[in-house]
Amino acid sequence: MTVSTHSLQASMDGDSHIQNLTQSMEEILSQSGIMDGTLTLFVKHTTAAVMIIEDEPGIRADTRNFWNRVIPANPHWEHNTKNPGEDNGHSHLRGQLQGPSLTVPIVHGSLTLGTWQQIVLIDFDTRARTRELVVQIMGE
């Protein structure tokens, strides 16, 4: 079994900004030479997450609206009140719920994504920042 590990950085705007990573994942997979196995994507931050969506403007807007309703920004989150100057308690909660990683099977050198499935990074924080990701591909 071969393991191929790669680092990736993404400049993000915060406020539920979504960036499509599908093409980057396909390029990394192609460079790895692995034909069958799994690709795992992991974001190294507690206020961001990775997920698979149908990446079109309506879903992007619906996703932002969903997170604003389910876990709204609120200055009274304990994280904010116990850490003076912090305003991103909701960002941490959203990241916890969505999760920092995902795995996609690889078959015959291709990601097994459905027709409309796209791999995206979502940044829940309250400010712009650069996000670090790890891509690990395992297989033969």
C-alpha positions, 0 to 999 in steps of 0.5 A: 500500500502506498501513502501520499500526503500533501499540504494545501493552503486556501485563502478564505474570507470568513463568514461561511465563505465556500471554496471549491477544492474538487479540481485541486483534489483531482490534481493531487490524486493524479500526481499521486499515481494511486489508482484504487484506495481513499482520499482523506481531506482534513482542515487543521482549524476548529472554525472551518470544515470540509464537506460535499455539496452541489456547488451552485449559487443557490446552495451556497446561499442556502448553506449560509442561511442554514448555518445562520439559523441553526447556530447564529452569531451571538455575543453571549456564547460562553467562548465569547464571554470567557475570552475577551475580544473573541466573537467567534463562538458560533464559528467553533460550534459550526465547525464541530457540527460539520466536521474537519475531514471527509473521505472519498473512495478512489476507483480506477484513478478517479474520485467516486463523486456523483454527478453534482458532488463537489468537495468544498471548504467552508470557513465559519470564522469572523475574519479572513485568514489562510487555512491549512489542509492535509490531503492523504491518499492511501491505496495502490 
